[in-house]
């Protein structure tokens, strides 16, 4: 079955960086568009970034453009999110997602940006 396992979250100071990973299994990772979402306390889950199966196309929410970079390694079935110049408003649980008949989500990884 589809499994997505996020890692790499933590506590970081404003202006810092983190790299999130999402290990995927149970489906043809190299054939799937992959997405990152996040959910802050008291807010709805929101789109962060997406990447096409061959990495030729990526899209970002306006709030993270120029600071975050999505990438993938199809040889390792792993999705990444490099987050730079982090702000307190980036604090959220970050999820990776794939559509395979339905929407699948990982368990999420907490990112806290605070001094």
Phi, psi and omega in degrees: 000163180294129175226135177229125183233111179272152175204169175104356179287174179165192178261130181219149179282155174307137183090350181278184183228152172215153174237117177268149176233153176222111178272126186247147176204163176089004177203171181280087186305317185293347181259000189248137166290135182242150184224152169248138173232168173215157178221116177272158180304128178077006181237163177283157176296137182231151178291139177247306184197157175220158179216134179288167188298329180257013179065013182282337183227132173224152180226150184224149169293147181304327184292343183240356181303134179085350180244326182252150176223125178264142178208171181210154173236102183290343176282339181248002183052045185228137177253145181232157170220108176273122184242118180243164179049048184295145181240158177304327181287355173277353178300124184182171166269128182256133183236142167262157189212149174215147176256120178218075187087314172222181180269128178247144182229151169277187181277346178091157175225133185279131172241123179237122180249110185201148175266000000 
